[in-house]
Amino acid sequence: MSTPPLSPFWSKDRHRDRRPFLLARVRIVAALRRWFEAEGFLIVEPAALQVSPGNETHLHAFATEMIGPDGRRATRYLHTSPEFAMKKLLSAGEEKIAAFAPVYRNRERGPLHAPEFTMLEWYRAGARYESVMKDTLALITEAARAAESAALVWRGRKADPFAPAERVTVADAFRRHAGIDLFAAADRDRLAADALRAGVRVAADDTWSDIFSRVLVEKIEPMLGFGRPTLLQEYPVAEAALARGSPRDPRVAERFEVYACGVELANGFAELTDPLEQRRRFGSEMDEKARIHGERYPLDEDFLGALAEMPEASGVALGLDRLVMLLTGAPRIDLVQWTPVDAGEETP
């Protein structure tokens, strides 16, 4: 028996039920804006319509057509992240910028996913990535104060937003939660065998990255962020397309993610500024996208040109909707969005 669809978000009864979550969102956004302003950041408004939506294998974009006054047509995309536009501003000379950016991702729908959501993204020029790690944890505590919440909550699990974060490397997490020595499993077949022993399904055409991602999702992520947030750091270089390699260990990149209650909240890194290496990585990602999904997105040549002028910087992308969800106990993302896309078609 199918579940009847929810009433439209504008129905008075449904809006009344959602309104406490939405008012908490207002308080959280206001508090985070104050934090950025106190830190000397400029709040910028990056354009959503871009030449390239982003060049990561498993991100899917919305395409449209731009028609000029002369009738000429050009394909454009709604961005999956404001990253390219914001890095161009860093190249122009801005040093501390943040954006509460609507972003768009196709093929995404679920309790934690929506085709349109708000990405809180910020960059510090000349800063090490440890500094934006601190930013991320500080923003979580500011949001908790604004929401008057003592806990991040998801499906009965809790994390204290005021507690010092657990810090663990990706290699340590794989060893601890999956029994896999990630650096010893540097080739595809070895990682496949280790994943199978850990109870993770492996397909014949899976690449090393496919297997890595499946182990991460099935074995690692569900174990992170209990009791306190977890800061997962030092990703393999192959899993950090836009991040700078670590000067301490060439096998890993200066990338981190923050988790609470098994849910990813933020993704940050020290930014790659080598346009040749960035072009190579984008090409590899798009080759893989073509192999798996039968499509590829163009490269933003203007972005690659700007990258040559960009200073060293670190940045973070934080899912604002998810943060509001966990601080208010909302079980679905549409409950914390003022006008959710196609909300009437979602199931309760």
C-alpha positions in Angstrom: 0.0 0.0 0.0 1.5 3.3 -1.1 1.9 6.2 1.3 -0.2 9.2 0.5 1.7 12.3 -0.5 2.2 15.1 1.9 0.0 18.2 1.7 1.7 21.2 0.0 4.1 23.2 2.1 1.8 26.2 1.9 -1.1 24.4 3.6 -1.7 26.0 7.0 -1.6 22.8 9.0 1.7 21.7 7.5 3.3 25.1 7.7 2.2 25.3 11.4 4.1 22.0 12.0 7.2 23.2 10.2 7.3 26.7 11.5 9.3 26.0 14.7 12.1 24.5 12.6 12.0 27.4 10.2 12.2 30.0 13.0 15.2 28.1 14.4 16.8 28.3 10.9 16.3 32.1 10.9 18.1 32.4 14.3 20.9 30.1 13.1 21.5 32.0 9.9 21.5 35.4 11.7 24.0 34.1 14.3 26.3 32.7 11.6 26.2 35.9 9.6 27.2 37.8 12.8 30.0 35.4 13.4 31.4 36.0 9.9 31.0 39.7 10.1 32.9 39.8 13.5 35.7 37.8 11.8 36.0 40.3 9.0 34.5 38.2 6.2 32.5 39.7 3.3 29.2 37.9 2.6 29.2 37.5 -1.2 26.6 36.4 -3.7 28.1 34.1 -6.3 26.1 33.6 -9.5 24.4 30.2 -9.8 24.5 30.0 -13.6 27.9 28.7 -14.7 29.8 27.3 -17.7 30.6 24.2 -15.7 28.6 23.0 -12.7 31.6 21.3 -11.1 33.8 18.4 -12.3 33.3 15.6 -9.7 32.4 12.1 -11.0 29.3 11.5 -8.9 27.7 15.0 -8.8 24.9 15.5 -11.3 23.8 18.9 -12.5 20.7 20.7 -13.9 21.4 22.0 -17.4 19.7 24.9 -19.2 20.1 27.0 -22.3 21.1 30.6 -22.3 19.8 32.5 -25.4 21.4 35.9 -26.2 19.7 38.9 -27.7 21.0 37.8 -31.1 19.5 34.3 -30.7 22.8 32.5 -30.1 22.4 29.6 -27.7 24.8 28.3 -25.1 24.5 25.5 -22.6 24.8 26.6 -18.9 24.4 24.8 -15.7 23.1 25.6 -12.2 26.1 25.2 -10.0 26.5 22.2 -7.6 28.7 24.5 -5.4 29.7 28.2 -5.5 33.4 27.1 -5.4 34.5 28.2 -8.8 33.0 31.6 -8.6 34.3 32.2 -5.1 37.8 31.2 -6.0 37.7 33.7 -8.8 37.0 36.3 -6.2 40.1 35.2 -4.3 42.1 35.6 -7.5 40.7 39.1 -7.8 42.1 40.0 -4.4 39.4 39.2 -1.8 40.9 37.6 1.3 38.0 36.4 3.5 34.7 35.6 1.9 31.6 33.6 2.7 28.3 32.8 0.9 25.0 31.3 1.9 24.5 29.9 -1.6 21.5 28.0 -3.0 23.0 25.0 -4.9 21.5 22.4 -7.2 22.1 18.7 -7.5 20.2 16.4 -9.7 19.4 12.7 -8.8 19.4 13.6 -5.1 16.3 13.1 -3.0 15.9 11.7 0.5 15.6 12.6 4.2 19.1 14.2 4.1 19.1 15.2 0.4 17.2 17.7 -1.8 17.7 18.9 -5.3 18.1 22.5 -4.1 19.6 23.3 -0.7 21.8 26.0 0.9 25.6 25.6 1.0 27.4 27.8 3.5 30.9 28.1 1.9 33.8 30.3 3.1 37.4 30.9 2.2 40.4 32.4 4.0 43.3 33.5 1.8 46.8 32.7 3.1 45.4 30.4 5.8 46.3 26.8 6.7 43.5 24.3 6.6 43.7 23.9 10.4 42.3 27.4 10.7 39.1 26.6 8.8 38.8 23.4 10.8 38.5 25.7 13.8 36.0 27.9 12.0 33.8 24.9 11.3 33.7 23.7 14.9 33.1 27.3 16.1 30.2 27.8 13.7 28.6 24.6 14.9 28.6 25.8 18.5 27.4 29.3 17.4 24.5 27.6 15.6 23.7 25.5 18.6 23.5 28.5 20.9 21.2 30.3 18.4 18.9 27.2 18.2 19.0 26.9 22.0 20.0 23.2 21.5 22.2 21.1 23.7 22.6 18.3 21.2 22.9 17.4 17.5 20.3 14.6 17.0 19.7 12.2 14.1 17.6 9.0 14.4 18.1 8.6 18.1 21.8 9.3 18.0 23.3 12.4 19.8 26.4 14.5 19.7 27.3 17.4 22.0 28.0 20.5 19.8 30.0 22.1 22.6 32.3 19.1 23.2 35.9 19.0 21.7 35.8 17.2 18.4 37.3 13.8 18.0 40.1 13.9 15.4 40.9 10.8 13.3 42.7 10.2 10.1 41.0 8.4 7.2 43.6 5.6 7.5 43.0 5.2 11.2 39.2 5.1 10.6 39.5 2.4 8.0 41.7 0.4 10.3 39.5 0.8 13.3 36.0 0.4 11.7 36.7 -1.9 8.7 39.9 -3.7 9.6 41.6 -2.3 6.4 45.1 -1.0 6.1 44.4 1.6 3.5 48.0 2.4 2.6 48.8 -1.3 2.2 45.7 -1.6 -0.1 47.1 0.8 -2.6 46.0 -1.3 -5.6 42.5 -2.1 -6.6 42.6 -5.9 -6.2 44.0 -5.7 -2.7 41.4 -3.1 -1.6 38.7 -5.2 -3.2 39.8 -8.3 -1.2 40.0 -6.4 2.0 36.5 -4.8 1.4 35.0 -8.2 0.8 36.5 -9.5 4.0 34.9 -6.6 5.8 31.5 -7.5 4.4 31.3 -4.8 1.7 30.0 -5.7 -1.8 32.4 -5.3 -4.7 31.4 -5.3 -8.3 33.7 -6.5 -11.1 34.0 -3.1 -12.7 34.5 -1.1 -9.5 37.6 1.1 -9.4 39.7 1.7 -6.3 37.8 4.9 -5.7 34.4 3.1 -6.0 35.5 0.6 -3.4 36.9 3.3 -1.1 33.7 5.2 -1.3 31.5 2.2 -0.5 33.7 1.2 2.5 33.5 4.8 3.7 29.7 5.0 3.4 28.9 1.5 4.8 31.6 1.0 7.5 33.1 4.4 8.4 30.5 7.2 8.3 27.9 5.4 10.4 30.5 5.2 13.2 31.5 8.9 13.3 30.2 11.8 15.4 28.8 10.0 18.4 28.8 11.9 21.7 30.7 14.7 20.0 31.5 15.8 16.4 34.2 13.9 14.5 36.8 15.6 12.3 37.9 13.1 9.7 41.1 14.2 8.0 44.0 13.3 5.6 42.0 11.8 2.7 43.9 9.9 0.1 45.1 12.2 -2.7 42.8 10.3 -5.2 39.8 11.3 -3.1 40.5 15.1 -3.0 40.2 16.5 -6.5 40.4 20.2 -5.4 42.7 19.8 -2.4 46.4 20.4 -2.0 48.7 17.4 -1.2 50.0 17.2 2.3 53.7 18.4 2.7 54.0 15.8 5.5 52.8 12.7 3.6 52.5 12.6 -0.2 49.9 9.8 0.0 47.3 12.1 1.5 45.7 15.5 0.9 44.9 18.3 3.2 41.2 17.5 3.2 38.8 17.0 6.1 35.1 16.3 6.8 33.1 16.9 9.9 30.5 14.4 11.0 27.8 14.3 13.7 25.5 11.4 14.5 26.9 9.6 11.4 25.9 12.5 9.1 28.4 14.5 7.1 28.0 18.2 7.8 31.0 19.9 6.2 33.9 19.3 3.8 37.0 21.4 3.7 40.5 21.5 2.5 43.6 23.5 1.6 43.0 24.6 -1.9 44.9 23.3 -4.9 46.3 26.3 -6.8 48.2 24.5 -9.6 46.1 24.9 -12.8 47.9 22.1 -14.7 47.4 19.6 -11.9 43.8 20.8 -11.5 43.2 20.3 -15.2 44.6 16.8 -15.0 42.4 15.9 -12.0 39.3 17.3 -13.7 40.0 15.3 -16.8 40.4 12.1 -14.8 37.1 12.8 -12.9 35.2 13.5 -16.2 36.7 10.3 -17.8 35.3 8.3 -14.9 32.0 10.1 -15.1 31.8 9.2 -18.8 32.6 5.6 -18.0 30.0 5.3 -15.3 27.2 7.7 -16.2 27.8 8.3 -19.9 28.2 12.0 -19.7 30.8 14.7 -18.9 30.7 18.4 -18.1 32.9 21.0 -19.7 35.9 22.5 -17.9 35.6 26.1 -16.9 38.6 27.6 -18.7 38.0 30.9 -17.0 38.3 29.2 -13.6 41.6 27.5 -14.6 42.9 30.8 -15.8 42.0 32.4 -12.5 43.5 29.6 -10.5 47.0 30.6 -11.7 46.5 34.0 -9.9 44.8 32.6 -6.8 46.7 32.8 -3.5 47.1 29.9 -1.2 43.8 29.5 0.7 41.7 27.1 2.7 37.9 26.7 2.4 34.9 24.8 3.7 31.5 23.9 2.4 28.9 23.2 5.1 25.4 21.9 4.5 23.3 24.5 6.3 20.0 22.5 6.0 21.6 19.5 7.6 23.0 21.5 10.4 19.6 23.0 11.1 18.0 19.5 11.0 20.4 18.0 13.5 20.1 21.0 15.9 16.3 21.0 15.8 15.7 17.2 15.6 13.9 17.5 12.2 13.6 14.1 10.6 13.5 15.4 7.0 15.3 18.1 5.1 12.0 19.6 3.7 11.0 20.5 7.3 13.8 23.1 7.5 13.5 24.6 4.0 11.1 27.5 3.6 9.9 26.4 0.1 11.1 22.9 -0.6 11.2 21.8 -4.2 8.3 19.5 -5.1 7.5 19.2 -1.4 4.0 17.8 -2.1 5.5 14.7 -3.8 7.7 13.7 -0.8 6.7 10.9 1.4 6.5 11.3 5.2 
